[in-house]
Amino acid sequence: MPKAWTRERKREYYYRKAKEEKFRSRAAYKLLQAVKKRRFIKPGDVVVDLGAAPGGWIQASRKIVGDEGFVLGVDVNPIQPIDQPNICILIGDVTDPQTIEQIRELLPRPADAVISDVSPNISGVWELDHARQIDLAQQSLRIATSVLKPKGNLFTKVFQGDMLNNFVREVKQHFAFVKLIKPKASRAKSAELYVLGMNFRQVK
Ligand SMILES: C[S@@+](CC[C@H](N)C(=O)[O-])C[C@H]1O[C@@H](n2cnc3c(N)ncnc32)[C@H](O)[C@@H]1O
């Protein structure tokens, strides 16, 4: 079977599944698959979702945390309201230092998990896109270390490339357990993968 054909079918599969299950993006399945594997979001958790538009990860994490949990979605672009309690939306830029204070003010308590699918506009130049993505992942790490409770978790998107190892080293300074995850719903050909840091420990 030609690979391009298989890839296209897979994309179509998640696209249709998202439509049927009323998720706003196919990306929702990347999060659900990763959580199924590593359980970094649990019922009752407080979750901060960075780069949340159009809202697939907000819906998916709200499903996991349930009525006792809380999800805050943050994006530079507006997100259409989601008609469910315990979901809050903030228009904000992860590179703006003020965003951390705004997040803190909106959370009922320090977060159990920070998830970030934040992504730059893709230029098609591999090195440039890689560097921009790592920079956004670093901003997500900075936010996570400011809003997470001790033992909280971070799940953040990166692109493969030569700056990845340094970023993983940085994450290891703050989290006891660190893994790279490539969910099935993420296209095999794409450079995208996710860094999971579990058990946040504050660096003194
Ligand atoms: C791949 S999309 C996220 C999809 C989302 N996880 C979902 O399931 O619907 C990446 C998002 O990152 C946002 N973004 C890019 N740069 C940002 C920044 N500096 N601050 C906040 N959001 C940003 C974009 O606006 C875009 O909505």
Ligand as a Chemical Component Dictionary entry (heavy atoms), coordinates in Angstrom:
data_LIG
# 
_chem_comp.id                   LIG 
_chem_comp.type                 NON-POLYMER 
_chem_comp.pdbx_formal_charge   0 
_chem_comp.three_letter_code    LIG 
# 
loop_
_chem_comp_atom.comp_id 
_chem_comp_atom.atom_id 
_chem_comp_atom.alt_atom_id 
_chem_comp_atom.type_symbol 
_chem_comp_atom.charge 
_chem_comp_atom.model_Cartn_x 
_chem_comp_atom.model_Cartn_y 
_chem_comp_atom.model_Cartn_z 
_chem_comp_atom.pdbx_ordinal 
LIG C1  C1  C 0  -1.692 23.730 16.648 1  
LIG S1  S1  S 1  -2.650 25.070 17.261 2  
LIG C2  C2  C 0  -3.310 24.400 18.739 3  
LIG C3  C3  C 0  -4.440 23.418 18.536 4  
LIG C4  C4  C 0  -5.144 23.067 19.833 5  
LIG N1  N1  N 0  -4.306 22.259 20.703 6  
LIG C5  C5  C 0  -6.434 22.324 19.605 7  
LIG O1  O1  O 0  -6.512 21.143 19.936 8  
LIG O2  O2  O -1 -7.400 22.928 19.136 9  
LIG C6  C6  C 0  -1.398 26.160 17.836 10 
LIG C7  C7  C 0  -1.917 27.433 18.487 11 
LIG O3  O3  O 0  -0.820 28.168 19.040 12 
LIG C8  C8  C 0  -1.215 29.530 19.062 13 
LIG N2  N2  N 0  -0.061 30.392 19.308 14 
LIG C9  C9  C 0  1.010  30.608 18.504 15 
LIG N3  N3  N 0  1.879  31.476 19.076 16 
LIG C10 C10 C 0  1.335  31.795 20.297 17 
LIG C11 C11 C 0  1.782  32.637 21.363 18 
LIG N4  N4  N 0  2.935  33.307 21.282 19 
LIG N5  N5  N 0  1.007  32.729 22.463 20 
LIG C12 C12 C 0  -0.175 32.042 22.557 21 
LIG N6  N6  N 0  -0.642 31.240 21.556 22 
LIG C13 C13 C 0  0.109  31.116 20.443 23 
LIG C14 C14 C 0  -1.847 29.725 17.700 24 
LIG O4  O4  O 0  -2.673 30.860 17.695 25 
LIG C15 C15 C 0  -2.610 28.403 17.519 26 
LIG O5  O5  O 0  -3.957 28.561 17.879 27 
# 
loop_
_chem_comp_bond.comp_id 
_chem_comp_bond.atom_id_1 
_chem_comp_bond.atom_id_2 
_chem_comp_bond.value_order 
_chem_comp_bond.pdbx_ordinal 
LIG C1  S1  SING 1  
LIG S1  C2  SING 2  
LIG S1  C6  SING 3  
LIG C2  C3  SING 4  
LIG C3  C4  SING 5  
LIG C4  N1  SING 6  
LIG C4  C5  SING 7  
LIG C5  O1  DOUB 8  
LIG C5  O2  SING 9  
LIG C6  C7  SING 10 
LIG C7  O3  SING 11 
LIG C7  C15 SING 12 
LIG O3  C8  SING 13 
LIG C8  N2  SING 14 
LIG C8  C14 SING 15 
LIG N2  C9  SING 16 
LIG N2  C13 SING 17 
LIG C9  N3  DOUB 18 
LIG N3  C10 SING 19 
LIG C10 C11 SING 20 
LIG C10 C13 DOUB 21 
LIG C11 N4  SING 22 
LIG C11 N5  DOUB 23 
LIG N5  C12 SING 24 
LIG C12 N6  DOUB 25 
LIG N6  C13 SING 26 
LIG C14 O4  SING 27 
LIG C14 C15 SING 28 
LIG C15 O5  SING 29 
# 
